[in-house]
Amino acid sequence: MNRVKSVNKVFLATVLISILGSFINSWILTYTDNYFFVLLMSQIILVIPSLLYLIIHRLNIAKAIRFHKIKVSNIILIIIFSYLISPLMNLINAISMLFVENATTDFMNNIITNNGFLISLLMVALIPCILEETVYRGIFYNEYSKVNPLKGIFLSGFLFGIIHGNFNQFSYAFAMGIVFALLIEAADSILATMIAHFFINGTSVLLVALYPKLFKILEELYGSEKFNADELINAVNSGISDNMDFGYIIRSYGITALIATVLAFIVYKTIAKNSGRWEYIKGIFTGNWNRETVGYNQINGYNQTDRNSAWDVDNRLSINNDYETSYKKRRLWTFSLIAGIIICIALMLVNEFYVQDTPNQNLGEFYSIIRFSVNQWFPFRM
């Protein structure tokens, strides 16, 4: 059974149902003025096609998404890694804001203001880290990696980027999708990317919640002439100002991003070695990943510390003997995947070049609904 075709259909179904859901979200936001409910609906919509996929194919969810135990030492390293890779994501985000608007600031402020820190942490960090990782790394990447791990890394990252529906989030979500796919291979468990996803999103929630309080304290200590809390908050929310150019961003973010990324690679290599996966990771980039690498790990079970429970003997032998014919000849690109990508890109272009520049009052009632719905489509994917 060609599950690559199936997961590509899942992606297309996710795109189509999310377009429908965007109209529901526009109605929800109109009557609640609270992005909490919009984000909740978006996460529910995200997981429906994948859940149906698991049910139809009668898959064991733990095996399908590569849910395995990881060492405590690796958990600590993964948390460190998530913070070390963040400066690179900030650099990419800052560069993108030279050309497009920041898509998440108003959303984050609305969530925290209306719901408080704990609820915001739940909705922005905990739920997305479980559901989004299950879909994009658990189902999509794990199936693509059986055909070609390196192509699967970039394709799953690309899908994770375009599903956000705007160029700002696409820029760093694409990069983050690649990093997360590499991380799941290093630790051989989706728990690794769930942990990293939670800490990256959770830190964003924490900072947005703390900035106003910190600025108020500075204003009280030094006076409003030196530290005006409202002006500082507006500066943070506005992102890149008009007087900032590419050179300024590189000087401000580049050195920190470079140093942190080098350290992140060292931590990543340590995680992979702790999991006995470093040779496999190198094999992905040298092309030596089939038979000797993928075959070895699949034959011995996904979790090498519990290999007998992961696969019975017949399954392990079947994978070893039939790997070339069952996976290697398959193609990642199918009609469903291409159609889903085209729809996503088209909506991103509409959102960026038409929706953003067209005033509400110049639109008819129907186009106003379309404009609002496109804006509420995927920017809430974190």
ZAGUMI-457913 format. One record per residue (C-alpha): residue in one letter; x, y, z. Coordinates in steps of 0.25 Angstrom, whole numbers, always signed. Example, Ala and Ser with C-alpha at 12.3 -4.5 7.8 and 13.67 -1.06 7.14 Angstrom:
! ZAGUMI-457913
(rec "A" (+49 -18 +31));
(rec "S" (+55 -4 +29));
END
This chain:
! ZAGUMI-457913
(rec "M" (+0 +0 +0));
(rec "N" (+6 +13 -4));
(rec "R" (+4 +22 +8));
(rec "V" (+12 +34 +2));
(rec "K" (+0 +36 -7));
(rec "S" (-9 +35 +5));
(rec "V" (-2 +45 +13));
(rec "N" (-1 +54 +1));
(rec "K" (-17 +53 +1));
(rec "V" (-17 +56 +16));
(rec "F" (-9 +69 +13));
(rec "L" (-19 +73 +2));
(rec "A" (-31 +70 +11));
(rec "T" (-24 +78 +22));
(rec "V" (-23 +90 +13));
(rec "L" (-37 +89 +7));
(rec "I" (-44 +87 +21));
(rec "S" (-36 +99 +27));
(rec "I" (-41 +108 +16));
(rec "L" (-55 +104 +20));
(rec "G" (-51 +106 +34));
(rec "S" (-46 +120 +32));
(rec "F" (-60 +125 +29));
(rec "I" (-64 +118 +43));
(rec "N" (-52 +125 +49));
(rec "S" (-56 +139 +44));
(rec "W" (-70 +137 +50));
(rec "I" (-64 +133 +63));
(rec "L" (-54 +144 +64));
(rec "T" (-66 +154 +60));
(rec "Y" (-74 +150 +72));
(rec "T" (-63 +147 +82));
(rec "D" (-52 +156 +79));
(rec "N" (-43 +145 +85));
(rec "Y" (-33 +138 +77));
(rec "F" (-33 +127 +87));
(rec "F" (-45 +121 +80));
(rec "V" (-40 +123 +66));
(rec "L" (-27 +116 +70));
(rec "L" (-35 +104 +76));
(rec "M" (-43 +103 +64));
(rec "S" (-31 +103 +55));
(rec "Q" (-24 +92 +63));
(rec "I" (-36 +83 +63));
(rec "I" (-37 +85 +48));
(rec "L" (-22 +82 +46));
(rec "V" (-23 +68 +52));
(rec "I" (-36 +63 +46));
(rec "P" (-31 +58 +33));
(rec "S" (-19 +52 +40));
(rec "L" (-28 +45 +50));
(rec "L" (-36 +39 +39));
(rec "Y" (-24 +34 +32));
(rec "L" (-19 +27 +45));
(rec "I" (-33 +21 +46));
(rec "I" (-35 +17 +32));
(rec "H" (-21 +10 +31));
(rec "R" (-23 +4 +45));
(rec "L" (-9 +9 +49));
(rec "N" (-3 +9 +63));
(rec "I" (-2 +23 +66));
(rec "A" (+11 +21 +74));
(rec "K" (+18 +14 +63));
(rec "A" (+12 +23 +52));
(rec "I" (+18 +36 +58));
(rec "R" (+30 +29 +64));
(rec "F" (+27 +32 +79));
(rec "H" (+38 +26 +87));
(rec "K" (+45 +28 +100));
(rec "I" (+57 +37 +101));
(rec "K" (+68 +38 +111));
(rec "V" (+67 +49 +122));
(rec "S" (+81 +54 +117));
(rec "N" (+75 +56 +103));
(rec "I" (+63 +64 +108));
(rec "I" (+72 +74 +115));
(rec "L" (+80 +75 +102));
(rec "I" (+68 +77 +94));
(rec "I" (+63 +88 +103));
(rec "I" (+77 +95 +101));
(rec "F" (+76 +92 +86));
(rec "S" (+63 +99 +85));
(rec "Y" (+68 +112 +91));
(rec "L" (+81 +111 +83));
(rec "I" (+74 +110 +70));
(rec "S" (+64 +122 +73));
(rec "P" (+74 +133 +69));
(rec "L" (+75 +127 +55));
(rec "M" (+60 +127 +54));
(rec "N" (+59 +141 +60));
(rec "L" (+69 +146 +49));
(rec "I" (+61 +139 +38));
(rec "N" (+48 +146 +43));
(rec "A" (+55 +159 +44));
(rec "I" (+60 +158 +30));
(rec "S" (+46 +154 +25));
(rec "M" (+40 +166 +32));
(rec "L" (+48 +175 +23));
(rec "F" (+38 +171 +12));
(rec "V" (+26 +166 +19));
(rec "E" (+18 +169 +31));
(rec "N" (+19 +162 +44));
(rec "A" (+7 +152 +45));
(rec "T" (+7 +148 +59));
(rec "T" (+9 +160 +68));
(rec "D" (-6 +164 +69));
(rec "F" (-10 +150 +71));
(rec "M" (-1 +147 +82));
(rec "N" (-5 +160 +89));
(rec "N" (-20 +157 +88));
(rec "I" (-18 +143 +93));
(rec "I" (-10 +147 +106));
(rec "T" (-19 +159 +109));
(rec "N" (-32 +152 +108));
(rec "N" (-28 +139 +114));
(rec "G" (-16 +140 +123));
(rec "F" (-3 +134 +123));
(rec "L" (-6 +119 +126));
(rec "I" (-17 +118 +116));
(rec "S" (-9 +125 +106));
(rec "L" (+3 +115 +109));
(rec "L" (-7 +103 +107));
(rec "M" (-13 +108 +94));
(rec "V" (+0 +114 +87));
(rec "A" (+10 +104 +93));
(rec "L" (+5 +91 +98));
(rec "I" (-6 +88 +88));
(rec "P" (+1 +92 +76));
(rec "C" (+14 +84 +80));
(rec "I" (+6 +71 +81));
(rec "L" (-4 +73 +69));
(rec "E" (+5 +80 +59));
(rec "E" (+17 +70 +62));
(rec "T" (+8 +58 +61));
(rec "V" (+3 +63 +47));
(rec "Y" (+16 +69 +41));
(rec "R" (+27 +61 +47));
(rec "G" (+19 +49 +52));
(rec "I" (+11 +46 +39));
(rec "F" (+17 +54 +28));
(rec "Y" (+32 +53 +30));
(rec "N" (+32 +39 +35));
(rec "E" (+25 +34 +23));
(rec "Y" (+34 +43 +13));
(rec "S" (+47 +38 +20));
(rec "K" (+44 +24 +16));
(rec "V" (+45 +28 +2));
(rec "N" (+57 +38 +3));
(rec "P" (+60 +44 +17));
(rec "L" (+67 +56 +11));
(rec "K" (+56 +60 +2));
(rec "G" (+46 +57 +13));
(rec "I" (+53 +67 +22));
(rec "F" (+52 +78 +12));
(rec "L" (+38 +75 +7));
(rec "S" (+32 +73 +21));
(rec "G" (+39 +86 +25));
(rec "F" (+33 +93 +13));
(rec "L" (+19 +88 +15));
(rec "F" (+20 +93 +30));
(rec "G" (+24 +106 +25));
(rec "I" (+13 +108 +14));
(rec "I" (+2 +103 +23));
(rec "H" (+4 +116 +31));
(rec "G" (-2 +124 +20));
(rec "N" (+7 +136 +20));
(rec "F" (+21 +139 +16));
(rec "N" (+26 +144 +29));
(rec "Q" (+23 +131 +36));
(rec "F" (+27 +123 +24));
(rec "S" (+41 +128 +25));
(rec "Y" (+44 +123 +39));
(rec "A" (+34 +112 +39));
(rec "F" (+41 +106 +27));
(rec "A" (+54 +106 +34));
(rec "M" (+49 +101 +47));
(rec "G" (+42 +90 +40));
(rec "I" (+55 +85 +34));
(rec "V" (+62 +86 +48));
(rec "F" (+51 +78 +54));
(rec "A" (+52 +67 +44));
(rec "L" (+66 +66 +47));
(rec "L" (+64 +66 +62));
(rec "I" (+54 +55 +61));
(rec "E" (+65 +47 +53));
(rec "A" (+75 +50 +64));
(rec "A" (+67 +46 +75));
(rec "D" (+59 +35 +68));
(rec "S" (+46 +40 +75));
(rec "I" (+35 +51 +72));
(rec "L" (+36 +54 +87));
(rec "A" (+49 +62 +83));
(rec "T" (+42 +71 +74));
(rec "M" (+30 +73 +83));
(rec "I" (+39 +77 +94));
(rec "A" (+46 +87 +85));
(rec "H" (+33 +92 +79));
(rec "F" (+27 +94 +93));
(rec "F" (+39 +102 +99));
(rec "I" (+41 +111 +86));
(rec "N" (+26 +115 +86));
(rec "G" (+25 +115 +101));
(rec "T" (+37 +125 +102));
(rec "S" (+30 +134 +92));
(rec "V" (+17 +134 +101));
(rec "L" (+26 +137 +113));
(rec "L" (+33 +149 +107));
(rec "V" (+20 +155 +101));
(rec "A" (+14 +154 +115));
(rec "L" (+26 +159 +123));
(rec "Y" (+30 +171 +113));
(rec "P" (+19 +180 +118));
(rec "K" (+22 +177 +133));
(rec "L" (+37 +179 +131));
(rec "F" (+35 +192 +123));
(rec "K" (+26 +197 +134));
(rec "I" (+37 +194 +145));
(rec "L" (+48 +201 +137));
(rec "E" (+38 +213 +135));
(rec "E" (+36 +214 +150));
(rec "L" (+51 +213 +153));
(rec "Y" (+57 +222 +143));
(rec "G" (+45 +231 +139));
(rec "S" (+37 +232 +127));
(rec "E" (+47 +241 +120));
(rec "K" (+57 +230 +119));
(rec "F" (+48 +218 +119));
(rec "N" (+34 +221 +113));
(rec "A" (+27 +207 +115));
(rec "D" (+16 +210 +104));
(rec "E" (+26 +214 +94));
(rec "L" (+35 +202 +97));
(rec "I" (+23 +192 +96));
(rec "N" (+19 +199 +82));
(rec "A" (+34 +198 +77));
(rec "V" (+34 +183 +81));
(rec "N" (+20 +180 +74));
(rec "S" (+24 +188 +62));
(rec "G" (+36 +179 +59));
(rec "I" (+45 +184 +48));
(rec "S" (+45 +200 +47));
(rec "D" (+46 +207 +34));
(rec "N" (+61 +212 +37));
(rec "M" (+66 +197 +39));
(rec "D" (+72 +191 +26));
(rec "F" (+78 +178 +23));
(rec "G" (+92 +182 +28));
(rec "Y" (+86 +187 +42));
(rec "I" (+79 +173 +44));
(rec "I" (+91 +165 +40));
(rec "R" (+99 +174 +50));
(rec "S" (+88 +173 +61));
(rec "Y" (+85 +158 +59));
(rec "G" (+95 +151 +51));
(rec "I" (+107 +149 +61));
(rec "T" (+98 +144 +72));
(rec "A" (+91 +135 +62));
(rec "L" (+104 +130 +56));
(rec "I" (+110 +127 +70));
(rec "A" (+97 +120 +75));
(rec "T" (+95 +112 +63));
(rec "V" (+109 +106 +64));
(rec "L" (+107 +103 +78));
(rec "A" (+93 +97 +74));
(rec "F" (+100 +88 +64));
(rec "I" (+110 +83 +75));
(rec "V" (+98 +80 +84));
(rec "Y" (+91 +73 +72));
(rec "K" (+102 +64 +70));
(rec "T" (+103 +60 +84));
(rec "I" (+88 +57 +84));
(rec "A" (+90 +48 +72));
(rec "K" (+102 +41 +78));
(rec "N" (+95 +39 +91));
(rec "S" (+84 +32 +83));
(rec "G" (+94 +24 +74));
(rec "R" (+89 +31 +62));
(rec "W" (+101 +40 +57));
(rec "E" (+105 +30 +46));
(rec "Y" (+91 +30 +41));
(rec "I" (+90 +45 +41));
(rec "K" (+103 +46 +33));
(rec "G" (+97 +35 +24));
(rec "I" (+85 +44 +21));
(rec "F" (+94 +54 +14));
(rec "T" (+104 +45 +8));
(rec "G" (+93 +36 +1));
(rec "N" (+97 +24 +9));
(rec "W" (+83 +23 +16));
(rec "N" (+77 +11 +10));
(rec "R" (+79 -4 +13));
(rec "E" (+91 -1 +23));
(rec "T" (+84 +11 +30));
(rec "V" (+69 +11 +28));
(rec "G" (+68 -4 +27));
(rec "Y" (+77 -6 +39));
(rec "N" (+68 +3 +48));
(rec "Q" (+55 -2 +43));
(rec "I" (+59 -17 +44));
(rec "N" (+63 -15 +58));
(rec "G" (+51 -7 +62));
(rec "Y" (+49 +8 +63));
(rec "N" (+54 +8 +77));
(rec "Q" (+67 +1 +78));
(rec "T" (+66 -1 +93));
(rec "D" (+52 -8 +92));
(rec "R" (+54 -14 +78));
(rec "N" (+46 -27 +80));
(rec "S" (+34 -20 +84));
(rec "A" (+34 -10 +72));
(rec "W" (+34 -21 +61));
(rec "D" (+32 -36 +61));
(rec "V" (+41 -45 +54));
(rec "D" (+33 -46 +41));
(rec "N" (+31 -31 +40));
(rec "R" (+46 -28 +42));
(rec "L" (+49 -39 +31));
(rec "S" (+39 -34 +22));
(rec "I" (+44 -19 +23));
(rec "N" (+58 -24 +20));
(rec "N" (+54 -32 +8));
(rec "D" (+44 -23 +1));
(rec "Y" (+50 -10 +5));
(rec "E" (+55 -7 -9));
(rec "T" (+42 -10 -16));
(rec "S" (+32 -5 -6));
(rec "Y" (+38 +9 -3));
(rec "K" (+50 +13 -12));
(rec "K" (+42 +13 -25));
(rec "R" (+32 +22 -19));
(rec "R" (+31 +37 -22));
(rec "L" (+28 +48 -12));
(rec "W" (+21 +56 -22));
(rec "T" (+7 +53 -26));
(rec "F" (-5 +61 -31));
(rec "S" (-11 +63 -17));
(rec "L" (+2 +69 -12));
(rec "I" (+4 +78 -24));
(rec "A" (-10 +83 -23));
(rec "G" (-9 +86 -8));
(rec "I" (+4 +93 -10));
(rec "I" (-2 +102 -22));
(rec "I" (-14 +105 -13));
(rec "C" (-6 +109 -1));
(rec "I" (+4 +118 -10));
(rec "A" (-8 +124 -17));
(rec "L" (-15 +128 -4));
(rec "M" (-1 +133 +2));
(rec "L" (+0 +142 -11));
(rec "V" (-14 +147 -9));
(rec "N" (-12 +150 +5));
(rec "E" (+1 +158 +3));
(rec "F" (-1 +165 -10));
(rec "Y" (-16 +167 -10));
(rec "V" (-23 +166 +4));
(rec "Q" (-12 +174 +11));
(rec "D" (-13 +186 +1));
(rec "T" (-28 +186 -1));
(rec "P" (-36 +195 +9));
(rec "N" (-49 +189 +14));
(rec "Q" (-58 +200 +9));
(rec "N" (-54 +198 -5));
(rec "L" (-58 +183 -5));
(rec "G" (-72 +178 -7));
(rec "E" (-79 +169 +4));
(rec "F" (-74 +156 -2));
(rec "Y" (-60 +161 -4));
(rec "S" (-59 +167 +10));
(rec "I" (-63 +153 +15));
(rec "I" (-52 +147 +6));
(rec "R" (-42 +157 +11));
(rec "F" (-45 +155 +26));
(rec "S" (-45 +139 +24));
(rec "V" (-31 +139 +17));
(rec "N" (-25 +147 +28));
(rec "Q" (-31 +137 +38));
(rec "W" (-26 +125 +31));
(rec "F" (-13 +119 +35));
(rec "P" (-6 +130 +43));
(rec "F" (-10 +124 +56));
(rec "R" (-1 +111 +53));
(rec "M" (+11 +113 +62));
END
